Amino acid sequence: MKTPILNNKQIEQKINRLAHQVLENNHEESEIIIAGIASRGFVLAKRIATILQDISNIKVHVEEIKVNKETPIKSKVNFPFADKELEGKVVFVVDDVVNSGRTLIYAVRHFLTVPVKKLRTLVLVDRGHNKFPIRADYVGISLATTLQEHVSVEFSKGKDAVYLQ
């Protein structure tokens, strides 16, 4: 059984607030790179980028980062930007839900070998069950769930929703 946690309007409000928080803390930047974890993290990243472009003069680059969620330690992270393009830039790694933190930490690991100016994480939903030493810097909503429960995010034009199962 699906229990609705956030409806379309609430998700829009959360995304809008997150974008404004990003701007508030990075207003002096001329450029920001947003790496959205495939696939729903990338959808969220594009929405954050659209709002940032509407409310600021910051040049926003948004790209998809691909992490093998089943075997992240054995697989190379796929991100289209060359390391030189990341140097001295503010980078945001974005995902829809942080469960154990495994996907997020392996995505972030990709950027640790490059001298970026600032590296931040942003998630729509934080479940707080981190098994890895990582936390989200920007969070839409924090949920107290059991390990047996599942949080799903559905992005569909005008019908976005977050469910607890």
C-alpha positions as CSV (number, residue, x, y, z in Angstrom):
1,M,0.0,0.0,0.0
2,K,1.3,3.4,-1.0
3,T,0.9,6.2,1.6
4,P,1.3,9.7,0.0
5,I,3.9,11.8,1.8
6,L,4.2,14.8,-0.7
7,N,1.8,15.8,-3.5
8,N,2.7,17.7,-6.6
9,K,2.2,21.2,-5.1
10,Q,4.3,20.3,-2.0
11,I,7.1,18.9,-4.2
12,E,7.1,22.1,-6.2
13,Q,7.4,24.1,-3.0
14,K,10.2,22.0,-1.7
15,I,12.1,22.3,-5.0
16,N,11.6,26.0,-5.2
17,R,12.8,26.4,-1.6
18,L,15.9,24.2,-2.3
19,A,16.8,26.3,-5.4
20,H,16.5,29.5,-3.3
21,Q,18.7,28.0,-0.6
22,V,21.3,27.1,-3.2
23,L,21.2,30.7,-4.5
24,E,21.3,32.2,-1.0
25,N,24.5,30.3,-0.2
26,N,26.1,30.7,-3.7
27,H,24.9,34.1,-4.8
28,E,28.5,35.3,-5.4
29,E,29.2,32.5,-7.9
30,S,29.1,33.1,-11.6
31,E,28.8,29.4,-12.5
32,I,27.5,26.3,-10.8
33,I,27.6,22.7,-12.0
34,I,24.8,20.4,-11.0
35,A,25.3,16.6,-11.3
36,G,22.0,14.8,-11.1
37,I,22.3,11.1,-10.3
38,A,20.5,9.0,-12.9
39,S,17.6,8.9,-13.3
40,R,15.3,10.7,-10.8
41,G,18.1,12.7,-9.3
42,F,18.8,14.1,-12.8
43,V,15.1,15.1,-13.2
44,L,15.4,16.9,-9.8
45,A,18.7,18.5,-10.9
46,K,17.1,19.9,-14.1
47,R,14.2,21.4,-12.1
48,I,16.6,23.0,-9.6
49,A,18.7,24.4,-12.5
50,T,15.6,25.8,-14.3
51,I,14.6,27.7,-11.1
52,L,18.1,29.0,-10.5
53,Q,18.3,30.3,-14.1
54,D,15.0,32.1,-13.6
55,I,15.9,33.8,-10.3
56,S,19.6,34.5,-10.8
57,N,22.3,35.4,-13.3
58,I,24.3,32.4,-12.4
59,K,25.3,30.2,-15.3
60,V,24.1,26.7,-14.5
61,H,25.3,23.6,-16.1
62,V,23.3,20.4,-15.4
63,E,24.5,17.0,-16.4
64,E,23.6,13.4,-15.5
65,I,26.0,11.3,-13.4
66,K,25.6,7.6,-13.7
67,V,26.5,5.4,-10.8
68,N,26.0,1.6,-10.8
69,K,23.8,1.3,-7.8
70,E,24.3,-2.5,-7.5
71,T,28.1,-2.6,-7.6
72,P,29.3,1.0,-7.2
73,I,32.8,0.1,-5.9
74,K,33.6,-2.0,-8.9
75,S,32.1,0.4,-11.5
76,K,33.4,3.7,-12.8
77,V,31.2,6.7,-12.4
78,N,30.1,8.2,-15.7
79,F,30.1,12.0,-15.8
80,P,30.5,14.0,-19.1
81,F,32.5,16.9,-17.7
82,A,36.3,16.7,-18.0
83,D,38.2,17.2,-14.7
84,K,39.6,20.5,-16.1
85,E,36.1,21.9,-16.6
86,L,35.3,21.2,-12.9
87,E,38.4,22.9,-11.4
88,G,37.5,25.9,-9.2
89,K,33.8,25.4,-9.7
90,V,30.9,24.8,-7.2
91,V,29.5,21.4,-7.8
92,F,26.2,20.0,-6.5
93,V,25.5,16.3,-6.5
94,V,21.7,15.8,-6.5
95,D,19.5,12.7,-5.9
96,D,15.9,12.1,-5.2
97,V,16.2,10.0,-2.0
98,V,19.1,9.2,0.2
99,N,18.6,5.8,1.8
100,S,21.9,4.3,3.1
101,G,24.0,7.0,1.5
102,R,25.9,4.5,-0.6
103,T,24.9,5.9,-4.0
104,L,25.5,9.5,-2.9
105,I,29.0,8.7,-1.4
106,Y,30.1,6.9,-4.6
107,A,28.8,9.8,-6.7
108,V,30.6,12.3,-4.6
109,R,33.8,10.3,-4.6
110,H,34.1,11.0,-8.3
111,F,34.6,14.7,-7.6
112,L,37.1,14.3,-4.7
113,T,40.1,13.9,-7.2
114,V,39.4,17.3,-8.7
115,P,40.2,20.7,-7.0
116,V,36.6,21.9,-7.0
117,K,35.9,25.1,-5.1
118,K,32.9,23.7,-3.2
119,L,31.2,20.3,-3.3
120,R,27.6,20.0,-1.9
121,T,24.8,17.4,-1.9
122,L,21.1,18.0,-2.3
123,V,18.3,15.5,-2.0
124,L,14.5,15.8,-2.0
125,V,14.0,13.1,0.7
126,D,16.4,12.1,3.4
127,R,15.5,8.9,5.3
128,G,18.3,9.3,7.9
129,H,19.5,5.6,7.7
130,N,23.0,6.5,6.6
131,K,25.5,3.6,6.7
132,F,28.2,5.8,5.1
133,P,29.8,9.0,6.4
134,I,27.8,11.3,4.2
135,R,24.9,13.7,4.7
136,A,22.9,15.8,2.4
137,D,23.6,19.6,2.7
138,Y,20.3,20.6,1.3
139,V,17.2,18.5,2.1
140,G,13.6,18.9,0.9
141,I,12.1,16.7,3.7
142,S,13.5,14.4,6.3
143,L,11.5,11.3,7.1
144,A,11.6,8.9,10.0
145,T,11.1,5.5,8.4
146,T,11.9,1.9,9.3
147,L,14.4,0.0,7.3
148,Q,11.6,-2.1,5.9
149,E,9.7,0.8,4.5
150,H,10.4,2.1,1.0
151,V,10.2,5.7,-0.2
152,S,9.5,6.3,-3.9
153,V,9.5,9.5,-5.8
154,E,7.5,9.8,-9.0
155,F,8.2,12.6,-11.4
156,S,5.4,13.0,-13.9
157,K,4.3,16.4,-15.3
158,G,1.7,17.8,-12.9
159,K,1.5,14.5,-11.0
160,D,4.7,14.4,-9.0
161,A,4.4,12.5,-5.7
162,V,6.4,11.0,-2.9
163,Y,5.1,7.7,-1.4
164,L,5.9,5.6,1.6
165,Q,5.4,1.9,1.0
